[in-house]
């Protein structure tokens, strides 16, 4: 039987009341289902949406539904970070905006919820998306999932070569071979993206077969055989001496400073860089090589752990209105997937001298339009571009290849210096541990002798 101890009981009561505010705070911070339903959690690329668009949505949403909503907006800078949070962290974002390859992966892993397209109003803005883009989206459909039921595309473009006109001849950049030309050693920037690097490498390696009709550009870009992967690794290792850096976002800024001769670039970045460079008297150009390139898009999806699918669906509808699309285009420099007469009129530039055939995007009435050919490439350019898919079950193999190809990018002197550094570090750590061992052993011996002396 435990003996009653009044002082101990009093101490327990004091501790309980001292901890009570903390306990109440912890449990009180957990949002109720009702409060979470009033929050829309969005996860997007940095600098990829106009602030006014975010500010105005709650008012628009209330006008449509009579309900309140508050936006929690976060940004990421790598697809892999976003994807990991969804897969491993099971984060309850209501909307995320991955690139096409990750969208395809999420479709195949069944990590998304369908988009509710019944908005209870006469105007549905989702129909404003260009059929050309919807066709690209639906190439990712499976036997179980129709991609356009789960994806609302956002921005799109193509890839090519951004180059300094005073340092590089236009004829040279009409072929991907210029990136491999030895005279451009240390003067080329490449995207730190294995999808993009793989695509241009296999196009170069298979260029003769594509030109002769023995394979298509689409097949070359998306077969992902062991032979293809080996060819890409070979191409990337040949390219490395010319690479000044592998970049995710700083390439366009380096080009505006005139420090790099040419850079693999997405069309949206090229538009921004050309305008910025002109303000500091640097003349840049953009070219899509004749061998072919890729069409890409970023799109919005609702992850499977989302809590507010209603507000998410309404937000996607809101993004597809022409007014909102124009705001986002003005902020990002990229090209919206929206193909309405309002967009065409706003983007028409009468100061241009050469018309562009963009009927594939806007419809038959846009066969000859004065419009920026980087934002809206001519149909001739589009015809030599193909959508690229994720590597899916080959992803780990391609990543290993990518790691080997990039990891060899050290010259012999740098490799020796790094090896020497780590060898010296290992010796120093071993010496420190041995010294500590000797000191401890000395202390134990001294303590034992002292103990014997006392006894």
N, C-alpha and C positions, 0 to 999 in steps of 0.2 A: 504494500500500500504506500502511495506517494505521500509524503508529508507536505501539508499545505504551507506555502511560503508567501506571506502577504506582500513582502517587498518585491518578490519576483513577479507576482501578478500585476502589481502597480506598474512595473517597468514595461510589461507586455501591453498594457492598456495605453500607456504613453506612446510607445512605438507605433501601435495601431493607429492612433489618432494623428500621429505625425506623418504616417504614410498615406492616410486616407485621401488627402488632396491629390497626391500623385496617382493613386489608383483610379480615382474619379476622372482625372485628366486623361489617363491612358484609354479607359473605356469610353469616355465621352468623345474622344477624337475619332473613333471609328464611325465613318459616315453611314447613315441609314440608307436603305435602298431608295427611299424617297428623295433624300438629298443628292445621292449619286445620280439619280435620273435627271437632275437639273444641271449636270456638268457634262460638257462635251470635251473629251480628252483627245487632242490632235498631236500627232508626231510627224514632223516634216523636216525636210532639208533646210539648213540655214539659208536665209535670204531668198526664200522661194515662195513668198506670199506677201502681198501688200498689207500693211498694218490696218488700213481703212477697211479692208475686206473683213478682217477679224473683228474690228470694232463694230461694224454695222450689222453683222449677222444676228446677234441676239434680238435686235429690234425687228429685223425681217422675219425671224423665226416666230416671234410673238404675233406678228401680223398674220402669219400663215396658220398658226396653231392655237394661239391664245395662251401659250405656255412660256414660262421663263426658262432661260438657259444661260449658263456661264461657261466660257471657254477656258480650258487649261491647255496651253500651247507649249510644246517642247520641241527641240531640234536635235538632229543627228548629223554626222558628217560622213558616215560609212554605212552602206547597206547591211554589212555584217553585224554592226552594233544593234541596229533596229531588229534584225531578224533574230538575233540571240535573245533579246529581251522578250520577244513574242514566244519563242520556242521554249527557252529554259526558264525565263522569269515569269512567264504567263501574265505579263503586264496587261492591264485592262484598258489599253488605248482603244478609243472608238474609231479612229481613223489613222492610217499610216500611208506613206507615199513612197513605196519602193520603185526601183527601176524594173524594167520588163522581165529580166532574167529571174530576179527574186520573186516577182509576182508569179511567174510560172512555177517556181519551186513551192511557193505557198499554196498554189492551186493543187499541185500534186501531193502535198502533205496535208491537204484539207485543213488549212489553218485560217480559213476565212468564212465569213457569214454572207449570205446573199443580200443584195441591196434591195430595199423596199422601194419600188418605183410608183407606188400608188400614193400620191401626195394630196389627194382630195381637192385639187384645184384644176382650173381649166388649162393652165400653161405648164407644161413639163419641159424644163430646160435641157434635160438629158438628151433629147432628140436633136440638140444643136451640134452634137459631136459629129465630125466629118465621117462619112461612111468609109473613107480610106483608112482612117485610124481604127474604126471598129473592126475592119477586116484584119488588121494587124493583131488586135487584141484577141480575136477569135482563133488565131493560129495556135493559141495556148489552151484551147478547149480540150477536154478529155472525154472519154465515153460516158462519164458520170456528170461532168460539170461543163456548162456553157460559160465560157470565160466572161462574156459581156454581162452576165447576171451577177458577177462578183467584182467586176473591175469598172471603174470610171476613169478613163485616161485624163491626163492633166496637161502636160507639155510634151512636145515631140521635136524631133530634128533628125539630122544626119551627121555623119562624122567625116572629117577631111583634114587637110593640112593648112594650118595658119602659118603664113610666112612673111618675112620682111622683104618688101619689094626692092629695097635698095641693096640687098645682100644676096637675094636669090632670084633667078630668072623664072618667070611664070611657066615657061615650057618645062622646066625641070620638075616642078611640083605636080605636073599632070600625071605622074606615075609614082606609086609607092616606093619605087626603087631609090628615089632621092633620099629617103630616110636611111638607107643602107650605104649610100655612096661614101667612100672613104674620105673624100674631100670635106665632108660635113662632120668629121670626128669632133665630138664634144660640143656640137652646136644644135643638138636635137633634144627636145623634151618629149617624153612619152607619158601617157596616162598610166597611173598606178592602178590599172584595172585589167585583170587577166581576161575578161571577156573581149575588151577592145584590142588588147595586144594579140590575143589568139586570132581574132578575126582578120586583122590586116596581114598577119604572118601567113595564115593558111591561104589567103587570097593571093599573096605574092608567090607562095610555093606552088599553087595550082593555077597560076595565071594562064599558062599555055593551054591547059586542059579546058579551062573556062572559055578562052577565046576560040578554041576549035570546036566547042560544043560537046565535048566528051563528058563534061559535067556542068551543072548549073552553079551559079554563084551561091544560091540558097543551099544546095547540097554540100558544096565545099565548106561553107561556114558552119554547117550544122550536123555533119556526119559523126565527128568526134571519134574516129577509129584510132586504134593504137598507132597505125602508120601516120595518121594526121597529127596526132599529139607529138610524135617523134619529130616530124617535119617542123612543127611550130617551135619546138625546143631548139632545133638546129638554127632556124631563122632568128630567134631571139638572141641566141649567143653570137650570131654574126652581127646583129644590130648593136650590141652593147657598147662597142668602142665609140659609137657616135652619140650615145645617150649622155646628156649633161645632167639629167635627173629624171626620176619617176615622180610625177606630181598628180595630186588630186584636184587642186584648185588654184595653185599659184602660177600655173603656166601662162595664163592670159596676161597676168601682170608683168611677168618677165618679158613677154613679147612686146608690151607697150614701152618698155625701157630700152629696147633695142639690143639686149644682151644675148638673145638667142636667135638663131637664124630661122628655125622652123619648129613647129610643135603640132603633134597630133591633137586635134581639137574637136569638141562638139560644137555644132553650129551656133547654139545660143551663146557660148563663150566667145565664139569668133565675132558675133555681132557686137558684143560688149567691148571686146579688145580693139576692134577696128575703130570704133567711135572714140574710145579713150585715147588710143595712140594718135589719132588725128589731132586731138587737142594739144599734144606735145610735139607735133610735127614729125611723127613717125608713121610711115605709110605701110600698112599691113594689108594683105590679101588672103583670100580663102579659096581653096580649090579642092574638088572631089576627084581623085585620080580616076583615069579611064578604066582601070581594072575592076573597079567597083568598090562599094563601101556598104554601110549598114544604115537602116532606118531604126530609130529607137524611140521609146516613149517611157515616161514615168506615169504612174497611175495610182489612184486611191483605192484602198481596200478596207473592209471592216474586219479586223482580226476576230478570231473565234472567242476571245475572252472579253470582248466589248460589252459594256453595260448599257450604253445609250444608243442603240441602233436606230431609233427613230430620228433623233437629232442628227446623227451621222448621215443618214440617207438624205435628210433635208439639206444638210450642208453641201453635199455633193450636187444636188439639184441647183442650189444657189451659186456654186462655182461655175456652172455651165451657162449662166446668163451672160449675154454679150458684154454688159457693163462691167461685171466682175472680171470677166476674162481679160478685158482690155486693161483694167487696173493691174492685174497680175502680170500681164505681159510687159507693161511699162516698168514694173519694179524689177522683174527677173531678167529681162532681155531675151527670154526664151519664147517659143512660139506656142500659143494655145492650140488645143485640139478643136476649138470651137470654129465652125465654118458657116457663120451666118452672113447675110448681106451687110449687117452693121460692121462686122469685123473686116470684111473685104473693103468696104468703103474707108474705114479708118486707116487701114494699112496701105492703101493705094498712095503712091508717091509720084506725082506728075513731074518732079524734077529729074526722074530717071529717064534714060534714053532708049533702053532696050526692054521690050515687053517680055513677060514670062508666061508660059503656059502652066497654069495651076488648076486646070479643070479637074484633075484627079482629086483635088482637095475641096474646092468650092463648087464644082459642078460645071456643066457645059458652057455657061455664060462667062467663064473665066479662062478662056483659051489664050487671051492676049491682054495681060494686065501689067501696068507699071507698078511693080512691087519688089521689095528687097529679095533678091534671088538666093540669099543665104538663109533667111528666115523661111522662105517658101521656094524651094528649089524647082527649077523647070522640070517638066515631066520626063525630059530626056535624061536628066540626072537621076531622078527617082527610079527610072527603069533599070539603072545599073546599081541599085541598092537593094539589100535584102534584110529582112528582120532576122535577128540572131536569137537563138534559144539558150536556155540554161544547159549546163552540162549534166544535170540530174545525177544519175548513178555513176557518171564519170567524173564528178566534181572533185573528189579527193585525188584522183589520179592527175587531173589537170593542175590542181593546186600544188601537188608535189613537183610537177614539171616546172611550174611557174616559180616555185621557191628555188629550185636548182638553177634555173636560167638567170634569175636576178641575183642569187647568192654568189655566182661566179663573177660578179661585176667589180671585183677588187683586183687591182693589179698586183704583181708579185711582191713589190716592195711593201705595199699596204698590208698584204696578207702576212708577210714576215713580221712586220711591226706589231700587228695584232697578236700573232702567236707569241712573240717575245713578251709582250705586255702580260698576257694571261699566264705564261710560264713564270714570270717574275712574281706575279700576284700569288700564284699557287705556292711558290717557294717561301714567300713572305708569310702567308697564312700558316704554312707548316711550321716555320720557324717560331712564330708567335705561340702556336699551340704547344710546341715542344718546350719553349721557355716557361710557359705557365705550368706545364707538367713538372719541370725541374724545380720551380719555386714551391709548388704545392708539396712535392716530395720532401724538399728541404724543411718546410714548415712542420710536416708530420714527424719527421725524424727528430727535429728540435723539441717538439711537444712531447714525444715519447721519452726523450732523455730527461726533460724537465720533470715529467711525471715520476720517473724512476728515482730521480734525486730527492723529490719530496717524500716518497715512500721510504 
